[in-house]
């Protein structure tokens, strides 16, 4: 099966998890297609000055893969730069956020796996 980009579900979330600006989520697959072992596999472009606010994951792990650009990633209270090719893993019970403080779009893929 091939799903064309135009067939993917997109939504805009303002101040996602209390973060700055708006974030566009493009869902690549459904929970059923993840065999209900995950709840999200999405592309997320972060425009300059936009991000996802700090939150804790319960009973799930979230993985970010940075496709393009550089952002600030908060890993359980420690901020560091994360760039294209980097992977950030927020395990069950841990917290994170991500913010684009650069002047160009950051592109990432996010996968949430259920415990």
C-alpha positions as CSV (number, residue, x, y, z in Angstrom):
1,X,0.0,0.0,0.0
2,X,1.1,3.5,-0.7
3,X,-0.5,6.5,1.0
4,X,0.0,9.7,-0.9
5,X,0.9,12.9,1.1
6,X,-2.5,14.4,0.0
7,X,-4.3,11.4,1.7
8,X,-2.6,11.9,5.1
9,X,-4.6,13.6,7.9
10,X,-3.3,17.0,8.9
11,X,-4.3,19.1,11.9
12,X,-3.0,22.4,13.3
13,X,-2.6,22.6,17.1
14,X,-2.2,26.0,18.6
15,X,0.2,26.2,21.6
16,X,0.6,22.4,21.6
17,X,1.2,21.2,25.2
18,X,1.6,24.9,26.2
19,X,4.4,25.5,23.6
20,X,4.8,28.6,21.5
21,X,3.0,29.2,18.2
22,X,1.1,26.6,16.2
23,X,2.2,23.1,15.1
24,X,1.1,21.1,12.1
25,X,0.8,17.4,12.6
26,X,0.6,15.1,9.5
27,X,-0.5,11.6,10.6
28,X,1.2,9.0,8.4
29,X,-0.7,6.0,9.8
30,X,-3.7,5.1,12.1
31,X,-3.5,3.4,15.4
32,X,-5.0,0.3,13.8
33,X,-2.1,0.3,11.3
34,X,0.3,0.4,14.2
35,X,-1.6,-2.7,15.6
36,X,-2.7,-0.6,18.5
37,X,0.9,-0.7,19.9
38,X,1.3,3.0,19.1
39,X,-0.9,6.0,18.9
40,X,1.0,8.3,16.5
41,X,3.5,8.3,13.7
42,X,3.5,11.9,12.3
43,X,5.6,14.4,10.5
44,X,5.9,17.7,12.3
45,X,7.4,20.8,10.7
46,X,8.3,23.4,13.4
47,X,8.3,26.9,12.1
48,X,10.6,29.5,13.7
49,X,9.5,30.4,17.2
50,X,7.2,27.4,17.4
51,X,7.4,24.3,19.5
52,X,5.8,21.6,21.7
53,X,5.6,22.5,25.4
54,X,7.1,20.4,28.2
55,X,5.0,17.3,29.1
56,X,5.5,13.9,30.6
57,X,4.7,10.6,28.9
58,X,2.8,8.0,30.9
59,X,2.5,4.4,29.7
60,X,4.2,5.3,26.4
61,X,7.5,6.4,24.8
62,X,7.9,9.1,22.2
63,X,10.7,9.2,19.7
64,X,11.7,12.2,17.6
65,X,13.9,11.9,14.5
66,X,15.2,15.2,13.3
67,X,15.0,15.3,9.5
68,X,16.1,18.9,8.9
69,X,17.3,21.9,10.9
70,X,18.3,22.5,14.5
71,X,16.0,22.9,17.6
72,X,16.3,23.1,21.4
73,X,15.2,19.9,23.1
74,X,14.4,19.8,26.8
75,X,15.2,16.3,28.1
76,X,13.8,16.0,31.6
77,X,14.8,19.6,32.4
78,X,18.1,19.7,30.6
79,X,18.1,21.7,27.4
80,X,20.4,20.9,24.5
81,X,20.6,21.5,20.8
82,X,19.3,18.7,18.5
83,X,20.0,18.6,14.8
84,X,19.3,16.7,11.6
85,X,20.1,13.0,12.0
86,X,19.7,13.1,15.8
87,X,17.2,10.9,17.7
88,X,15.5,11.9,21.0
89,X,13.8,9.3,23.1
90,X,11.4,10.2,25.8
91,X,10.7,7.0,27.8
92,X,7.7,6.2,29.9
93,X,7.6,8.5,32.9
94,X,10.0,11.0,31.4
95,X,9.3,14.5,30.1
96,X,10.4,16.6,27.2
97,X,9.7,19.6,24.9
98,X,11.1,20.9,21.7
99,X,11.3,24.5,20.4
100,X,12.6,25.9,17.1
101,X,14.7,29.0,18.0
102,X,16.4,29.1,14.6
103,X,15.3,31.2,11.6
104,X,14.3,28.2,9.4
105,X,11.8,25.4,9.5
106,X,12.8,22.3,11.6
107,X,11.3,19.0,10.2
108,X,10.9,16.0,12.5
109,X,9.1,12.7,12.6
110,X,7.4,11.6,15.8
111,X,6.5,8.1,16.9
112,X,4.6,7.3,20.1
113,X,4.7,3.6,21.2
114,X,2.4,2.3,23.9
115,X,3.8,0.4,26.9
